[in-house]
Amino acid sequence: MLLLISPINTQEAREAINGGADIIDVKNPKEGSLGANFPWVIKNIREITPKNMQVSATLGDVPYKPGTVSLAAAGAVVSGADYIKVGLYGTKNYSEALEVMENVVKTANLYNSDAIVVASGYADAHRVGAIDPMEIPKVAADSGSDLAMVDTAVKDGKTLFDYMDQDAISQFTGQAHDYGLKSALAGSVTQEQLPLLAELGCDVAGIRGAACIGGDRNSGSIHHEAVARLKQMVESF
């Protein structure tokens, strides 16, 4: 299982790098669960990140506007992101989500055929009117994406496990693997929940809050010691 840590700036990125994160995931929590950061922030973080460490960029909690999202994808790839992560927030069903992701994949391949595209749904999709998270593996597979992910849309202290039980999460990861994809799980995941994620078939664990001082994704700041503890735990699985 890989450890994905989500910094918001170069200072936090250095902490994540020094702590041994596998993937540096550039995001902006001020704009939502998968809020997009600025192109120059992605570029600067890519420049300070070792070449053997991958950089991810979130495109935002995106609307059902395939053209807009595709243009954002181009910006992320050109800025140096290896992973292009799309939060399918404004897509209400399979067909809308598929249309967005097909165009993101096409855009990513246009600029970098090695780019890794992530289709992300939300465990609490019912709270925001988004596509059912259990449809995300099929959306990812049919669009040509590389990873199927689930996160939480509303960050109010509840975690992934408040909305999906172990059977549902196992079904999600199993479907992703059956399609030949990797699975990614996030959603205010705690350090104590990491062993369970690994047990349920998670390939990439997405973390911010648990890597921050005080454990708060919004008011806290990522610290290398917290990242190192998480990395040591992941390596022990």
Legacy VTK file of the C-alpha trace (Angstrom):
# vtk DataFile Version 3.0
C-alpha trace
ASCII
DATASET POLYDATA
POINTS 237 float
0.000 0.000 0.000
1.289 3.445 -0.932
1.033 6.457 1.346
-0.355 9.597 -0.320
0.071 12.790 1.702
-1.713 16.013 0.723
0.251 19.243 1.303
-1.070 22.680 0.408
2.271 24.455 -0.145
6.002 23.864 -0.581
6.688 23.978 3.164
4.236 21.162 3.834
5.499 19.313 0.773
9.026 19.304 2.209
7.657 17.855 5.453
5.843 15.114 3.520
8.966 14.375 1.473
11.186 14.237 4.557
8.678 11.952 6.256
8.897 9.465 3.406
5.534 9.804 1.661
5.184 7.783 -1.540
3.007 10.329 -3.351
2.902 14.091 -2.789
-0.695 15.129 -3.471
-1.084 18.867 -4.056
-4.501 20.140 -3.002
-6.273 23.171 -1.578
-8.691 22.343 1.281
-10.101 25.889 1.140
-11.849 24.908 -2.094
-13.272 21.620 -0.867
-12.448 18.006 -0.204
-10.460 17.700 -3.439
-9.919 21.429 -3.896
-7.530 22.446 -6.670
-4.344 24.376 -5.988
-2.624 26.823 -8.323
-0.450 25.717 -11.278
2.633 27.441 -9.880
2.231 25.622 -6.561
2.125 22.280 -8.384
5.159 23.301 -10.461
7.146 24.441 -7.418
6.363 21.267 -5.505
7.306 19.105 -8.481
10.654 20.936 -8.646
11.514 20.222 -4.994
10.234 16.635 -5.033
12.770 13.869 -5.777
12.323 12.383 -9.238
11.650 8.941 -7.782
8.701 10.343 -5.808
5.461 11.035 -7.650
3.396 14.209 -7.484
-0.385 14.195 -7.634
-2.668 17.157 -8.257
-6.372 17.407 -7.546
-8.510 19.173 -10.152
-11.167 20.076 -7.608
-14.647 18.905 -6.649
-15.522 19.310 -10.287
-18.827 20.250 -11.940
-20.434 18.399 -14.827
-18.535 20.490 -17.346
-16.247 18.186 -19.338
-14.542 21.014 -21.214
-13.738 22.967 -18.071
-12.423 19.879 -16.301
-10.352 18.844 -19.326
-8.709 22.257 -19.412
-7.906 21.910 -15.705
-6.386 18.503 -16.426
-4.141 20.022 -19.082
-2.978 22.620 -16.579
-2.142 19.975 -13.984
-0.174 17.839 -16.437
1.753 20.810 -17.858
2.541 21.912 -14.296
4.278 18.594 -13.664
1.717 16.359 -11.967
2.151 12.607 -12.426
-1.279 11.808 -10.973
-4.380 13.691 -12.147
-7.157 13.312 -9.574
-10.756 14.236 -10.383
-13.444 14.617 -7.716
-16.704 13.743 -9.477
-18.736 16.083 -7.303
-21.112 17.587 -9.864
-21.793 14.406 -11.832
-25.052 12.804 -10.777
-24.836 9.484 -12.601
-22.664 7.070 -14.560
-23.071 8.729 -17.968
-22.137 12.205 -16.720
-19.154 10.879 -14.777
-18.000 8.814 -17.742
-18.130 11.806 -20.081
-15.994 13.880 -17.727
-13.436 11.135 -17.157
-13.137 10.114 -20.828
-12.188 13.667 -21.711
-9.759 13.982 -18.815
-8.033 10.775 -19.918
-7.873 12.028 -23.512
-6.398 15.334 -22.330
-3.836 13.706 -20.031
-2.682 11.374 -22.800
-2.346 14.329 -25.178
0.270 15.945 -22.946
1.814 12.989 -21.111
0.962 9.397 -21.982
2.470 8.276 -18.663
0.114 10.425 -16.573
-1.962 8.448 -14.074
-5.635 9.414 -13.985
-7.727 8.956 -10.854
-11.539 8.957 -10.835
-12.744 9.825 -7.351
-16.219 9.492 -5.912
-17.509 10.284 -2.439
-18.634 7.895 0.275
-21.154 10.541 1.400
-22.336 11.261 -2.167
-25.944 11.340 -0.963
-25.155 14.517 0.976
-24.159 16.452 -2.144
-26.103 14.727 -4.915
-23.063 13.124 -6.531
-22.743 9.777 -8.310
-23.013 6.618 -6.174
-19.444 5.739 -5.106
-19.992 2.074 -5.983
-20.203 3.088 -9.651
-16.762 4.697 -9.633
-14.751 1.539 -10.467
-16.823 1.024 -13.636
-16.518 4.716 -14.551
-12.754 4.514 -14.085
-12.443 1.334 -16.136
-14.713 2.409 -18.986
-13.018 5.807 -19.289
-9.502 4.403 -19.383
-8.520 5.810 -15.987
-5.918 4.081 -13.822
-7.289 4.333 -10.285
-10.712 4.256 -8.679
-10.896 6.319 -5.502
-13.396 7.142 -2.802
-13.131 10.097 -0.387
-15.616 12.100 1.664
-17.177 15.286 0.289
-18.028 16.969 3.581
-15.188 17.332 6.075
-17.024 17.542 9.385
-15.151 15.012 11.490
-16.794 11.927 10.040
-14.648 9.386 8.242
-14.933 7.043 5.294
-16.139 4.317 7.662
-19.134 6.391 8.765
-20.580 6.024 5.263
-19.169 2.753 3.950
-18.887 -0.387 6.039
-16.108 -2.923 5.598
-18.130 -5.022 3.160
-18.818 -2.011 0.934
-15.177 -0.926 0.959
-14.022 -4.467 0.200
-16.516 -4.601 -2.667
-15.208 -1.264 -3.991
-11.560 -2.356 -3.962
-12.475 -5.777 -5.323
-14.323 -4.256 -8.268
-11.397 -1.966 -9.013
-9.002 -4.920 -8.997
-11.336 -6.994 -11.167
-11.182 -4.212 -13.753
-7.389 -4.232 -13.567
-7.256 -0.916 -11.700
-5.671 0.235 -8.465
-7.874 1.402 -5.585
-7.391 4.509 -3.466
-9.178 5.228 -0.191
-9.379 8.478 1.764
-11.830 10.420 3.895
-10.439 11.725 7.193
-8.696 8.375 7.627
-6.961 8.001 10.981
-3.684 6.293 11.771
-5.611 3.572 13.604
-7.662 2.820 10.476
-4.671 2.237 8.186
-4.288 -1.487 8.979
-7.948 -2.017 8.116
-7.542 -0.183 4.794
-4.685 -2.507 3.895
-6.736 -5.529 4.916
-9.610 -4.374 2.694
-7.417 -4.196 -0.399
-6.449 -0.538 -0.541
-3.538 0.223 -2.888
-3.191 3.934 -2.081
-4.168 5.490 1.268
-4.873 9.236 1.099
-4.038 11.217 4.233
-3.986 14.832 5.325
-5.427 15.292 8.812
-3.524 12.383 10.388
-0.282 13.828 8.998
-0.922 17.268 10.524
0.092 18.605 13.920
-2.974 18.170 16.091
-4.631 15.976 13.477
-6.664 18.819 11.954
-6.599 19.039 8.128
-7.689 22.697 8.102
-5.937 24.412 11.013
-3.029 22.000 11.353
0.143 21.709 9.293
1.807 18.568 7.940
4.837 17.496 9.966
7.521 15.045 8.893
7.401 13.104 12.171
3.699 12.371 11.755
4.280 11.332 8.143
7.177 9.086 9.194
4.963 7.316 11.750
2.345 6.666 9.092
4.977 5.480 6.622
6.504 3.114 9.179
3.080 1.640 9.845
2.324 1.200 6.131
5.662 -0.508 5.562
4.897 -2.985 8.363
1.815 -4.362 6.622
LINES 1 238
237 0 1 2 3 4 5 6 7 8 9 10 11 12 13 14 15 16 17 18 19 20 21 22 23 24 25 26 27 28 29 30 31 32 33 34 35 36 37 38 39 40 41 42 43 44 45 46 47 48 49 50 51 52 53 54 55 56 57 58 59 60 61 62 63 64 65 66 67 68 69 70 71 72 73 74 75 76 77 78 79 80 81 82 83 84 85 86 87 88 89 90 91 92 93 94 95 96 97 98 99 100 101 102 103 104 105 106 107 108 109 110 111 112 113 114 115 116 117 118 119 120 121 122 123 124 125 126 127 128 129 130 131 132 133 134 135 136 137 138 139 140 141 142 143 144 145 146 147 148 149 150 151 152 153 154 155 156 157 158 159 160 161 162 163 164 165 166 167 168 169 170 171 172 173 174 175 176 177 178 179 180 181 182 183 184 185 186 187 188 189 190 191 192 193 194 195 196 197 198 199 200 201 202 203 204 205 206 207 208 209 210 211 212 213 214 215 216 217 218 219 220 221 222 223 224 225 226 227 228 229 230 231 232 233 234 235 236
